[in-house]
Amino acid sequence: MHTLLFEEREAYNRLDVCEACWTAQYSQGSTQRKGFVSHWLSTYSPPPPPSAEPIQRETAEGLLRKLLDLNQARYIAPCFILAVMLERRRVLKARSQAVENGRRVIMYEHAQTGEVFTIVDPGLKLDQLDEVQQEVAKLLEHGPSDQNTEQARPESGQAQSEPTTNASDAAAANSPDHRNLEVEESAPDAFASDQTYSPEVENEETQNARNVNS
């Protein structure tokens, strides 16, 4: 890369040109121009591509949504850190704040969707920031732990007690005393059904008797 330095009225003007441009436009007469100061040749190395953000916007936003849905006290500090990160990236905008139960509550608005996020300020101290940031990094890598399993344990225990009750009822129903009771209770009904008067049966029996007598 060729570099030309010219002195102008108020400042120096530096002009960097590639080899092709130098050959075509600047190689002849550039050093004779008014205000020419210097010319040098250097090797140009393009800058490395920008490194990926350690925390992508979509990832931070998605994690914040998950933690807010979980609505657990242990995620108050991570939610606050994530909200501040998204505010710096202009994804969220702080619209208002209030004090509830002795804590500052910040109302954030999503810049694109207009959604409102209610974030509680945990009042972190400087010596607590590093620990919370490490927790946020772990949450971004592994995601929040599923707390629904622990909350569902009492329900699962209750659900298991129902088959136990049904099993005892089934055992009692299969006991000899219970079966005998069913037979005794059903016997009168069966007897009553046998003794039920039916004109059709009577006519048939009468006709058979007449045939025998004849």
C-alpha positions as CSV (number, residue, x, y, z in Angstrom):
1,M,0.0,0.0,0.0
2,H,1.3,3.4,-0.9
3,T,0.8,6.4,1.4
4,L,1.1,10.0,0.4
5,L,1.2,12.9,3.0
6,F,0.3,16.4,2.0
7,E,0.3,19.6,4.0
8,E,-2.8,21.7,3.7
9,R,-3.8,25.0,5.3
10,E,-5.3,23.6,8.5
11,A,-4.0,20.1,8.8
12,Y,-2.1,17.3,7.1
13,N,-3.9,15.1,4.6
14,R,-3.0,11.4,4.4
15,L,-3.9,9.5,1.3
16,D,-3.6,5.7,1.2
17,V,-3.9,4.0,-2.2
18,C,-3.5,0.4,-3.4
19,E,-0.9,-0.8,-5.8
20,A,-3.2,-0.7,-8.8
21,C,-4.4,2.8,-8.0
22,W,-0.8,4.0,-7.5
23,T,0.2,2.7,-10.9
24,A,-2.8,4.1,-12.7
25,Q,-3.2,7.6,-11.0
26,Y,-0.5,8.6,-8.5
27,S,2.9,7.2,-9.7
28,Q,3.5,10.1,-12.0
29,G,3.7,13.6,-10.6
30,S,2.3,12.9,-7.1
31,T,5.5,13.8,-5.4
32,Q,5.6,17.1,-7.3
33,R,2.2,18.3,-6.1
34,K,2.0,21.4,-4.0
35,G,2.2,20.6,-0.3
36,F,3.8,17.2,-0.8
37,V,5.5,16.1,2.4
38,S,6.3,12.4,2.2
39,H,5.6,9.1,0.5
40,W,6.1,5.6,1.8
41,L,5.2,2.0,1.0
42,S,3.8,-0.5,3.6
43,T,2.1,-3.8,3.7
44,Y,-1.6,-3.8,4.3
45,S,-3.1,-6.5,6.4
46,P,-6.9,-6.6,6.6
47,P,-8.3,-6.6,10.1
48,P,-9.6,-9.9,11.4
49,P,-13.4,-10.4,11.2
50,P,-15.2,-9.2,14.3
51,S,-15.6,-11.8,16.9
52,A,-19.0,-13.1,17.7
53,E,-20.7,-11.5,20.7
54,P,-20.2,-13.7,23.8
55,I,-23.9,-13.2,24.4
56,Q,-26.2,-13.0,21.4
57,R,-29.2,-10.7,21.7
58,E,-31.7,-13.4,20.9
59,T,-30.1,-15.7,23.4
60,A,-30.2,-13.1,26.2
61,E,-33.7,-12.1,25.3
62,G,-34.9,-15.7,25.2
63,L,-33.3,-16.5,28.5
64,L,-34.9,-13.4,30.1
65,R,-38.3,-14.5,28.9
66,K,-37.8,-18.0,30.3
67,L,-36.7,-16.7,33.7
68,L,-39.7,-14.3,33.9
69,D,-42.0,-17.1,33.0
70,L,-40.6,-19.3,35.9
71,N,-41.2,-16.4,38.3
72,Q,-38.8,-17.6,40.9
73,A,-37.0,-15.4,43.5
74,R,-33.6,-16.9,42.8
75,Y,-33.7,-15.6,39.3
76,I,-34.4,-11.9,40.2
77,A,-30.7,-10.9,40.0
78,P,-30.1,-12.7,36.7
79,C,-33.2,-11.1,35.2
80,F,-31.9,-7.7,36.3
81,I,-28.5,-8.3,34.7
82,L,-30.1,-9.5,31.5
83,A,-32.4,-6.5,31.3
84,V,-29.5,-4.1,31.7
85,M,-27.6,-6.0,29.0
86,L,-30.5,-5.7,26.6
87,E,-31.0,-2.1,27.5
88,R,-27.4,-1.3,26.5
89,R,-28.1,-3.1,23.2
90,R,-31.2,-1.0,22.8
91,V,-33.4,-4.0,22.7
92,L,-35.2,-2.8,25.9
93,K,-36.0,0.7,26.9
94,A,-36.7,1.8,30.5
95,R,-40.0,3.6,30.6
96,S,-40.8,4.0,34.3
97,Q,-40.0,2.8,37.8
98,A,-41.6,2.5,41.1
99,V,-41.0,1.2,44.6
100,E,-42.9,-1.9,45.7
101,N,-42.2,-3.7,49.0
102,G,-39.1,-1.7,49.5
103,R,-37.6,-2.6,46.1
104,R,-37.2,-0.6,42.9
105,V,-39.3,-2.0,40.1
106,I,-38.3,-1.0,36.5
107,M,-40.8,-1.2,33.6
108,Y,-39.0,-2.0,30.4
109,E,-40.5,-1.8,26.9
110,H,-39.4,-3.9,24.0
111,A,-38.1,-1.6,21.2
112,Q,-39.7,-3.7,18.4
113,T,-42.7,-5.5,19.8
114,G,-43.8,-3.0,22.5
115,E,-44.0,-5.7,25.2
116,V,-43.6,-4.6,28.8
117,F,-41.2,-6.4,31.1
118,T,-41.4,-5.8,34.8
119,I,-37.9,-6.2,36.3
120,V,-37.1,-6.0,40.1
121,D,-33.9,-4.3,41.1
122,P,-32.2,-6.7,43.6
123,G,-29.9,-3.9,44.8
124,L,-26.7,-5.8,44.0
125,K,-23.4,-4.7,45.5
126,L,-20.2,-4.5,43.7
127,D,-18.8,-7.6,45.3
128,Q,-21.9,-9.5,44.1
129,L,-21.8,-8.6,40.4
130,D,-19.1,-11.1,39.5
131,E,-21.1,-14.0,41.0
132,V,-24.3,-13.0,39.3
133,Q,-22.6,-12.6,36.0
134,Q,-21.1,-16.1,36.3
135,E,-24.6,-17.4,37.0
136,V,-25.9,-15.7,34.0
137,A,-23.2,-17.2,31.8
138,K,-24.1,-20.7,33.1
139,L,-27.8,-20.1,32.4
140,L,-27.0,-19.0,28.9
141,E,-25.0,-22.1,28.4
142,H,-27.1,-24.7,30.1
143,G,-30.5,-23.0,30.5
144,P,-32.5,-22.7,33.7
145,S,-33.1,-25.9,35.7
146,D,-36.6,-27.4,35.5
147,Q,-38.3,-26.6,38.8
148,N,-41.6,-28.1,37.7
149,T,-40.4,-31.5,38.8
150,E,-40.0,-30.6,42.4
151,Q,-43.4,-28.8,42.4
152,A,-45.0,-31.8,40.8
153,R,-43.8,-34.3,43.5
154,P,-46.7,-33.8,45.9
155,E,-49.2,-34.2,43.1
156,S,-47.5,-37.4,41.9
157,G,-47.6,-38.7,45.4
158,Q,-51.2,-37.9,45.6
159,A,-51.8,-39.6,42.3
160,Q,-50.1,-42.7,43.6
161,S,-52.4,-43.0,46.6
162,E,-55.4,-43.4,44.4
163,P,-54.4,-46.7,42.9
164,T,-53.7,-47.9,46.5
165,T,-57.2,-47.1,47.5
166,N,-58.6,-48.8,44.4
167,A,-56.5,-51.9,45.0
168,S,-57.9,-52.2,48.6
169,D,-61.4,-51.8,47.2
170,A,-60.7,-54.5,44.6
171,A,-59.4,-56.9,47.3
172,A,-62.4,-56.3,49.4
173,A,-64.7,-56.9,46.4
174,N,-63.0,-60.2,45.7
175,S,-63.3,-61.5,49.3
176,P,-65.6,-64.5,49.8
177,D,-67.8,-62.6,52.2
178,H,-68.3,-59.9,49.6
179,R,-69.0,-62.4,46.9
180,N,-71.5,-64.2,49.1
181,L,-73.2,-61.0,49.9
182,E,-73.5,-60.2,46.2
183,V,-75.0,-63.6,45.6
184,E,-77.5,-63.2,48.4
185,E,-78.5,-59.8,47.3
186,S,-78.9,-60.9,43.7
187,A,-80.8,-64.1,44.6
188,P,-84.1,-62.4,45.4
189,D,-83.9,-60.5,42.1
190,A,-83.3,-63.7,40.2
191,F,-86.1,-65.5,42.1
192,A,-88.4,-62.6,41.4
193,S,-87.6,-62.8,37.8
194,D,-88.4,-66.5,37.7
195,Q,-91.8,-65.9,39.4
196,T,-92.7,-63.0,37.2
197,Y,-96.2,-63.5,35.7
198,S,-96.3,-63.7,31.9
199,P,-99.6,-64.3,30.1
200,E,-97.7,-65.8,27.1
201,V,-96.2,-68.4,29.3
202,E,-99.5,-69.3,30.9
203,N,-101.2,-69.6,27.5
204,E,-98.4,-71.9,26.3
205,E,-98.7,-74.1,29.4
206,T,-102.5,-74.3,29.1
207,Q,-102.3,-75.3,25.5
208,N,-99.8,-78.1,26.3
209,A,-102.1,-79.4,29.0
210,R,-105.0,-79.5,26.6
211,N,-103.0,-81.4,24.1
212,V,-102.1,-84.0,26.7
213,N,-105.7,-84.4,27.9
214,S,-106.9,-84.8,24.4
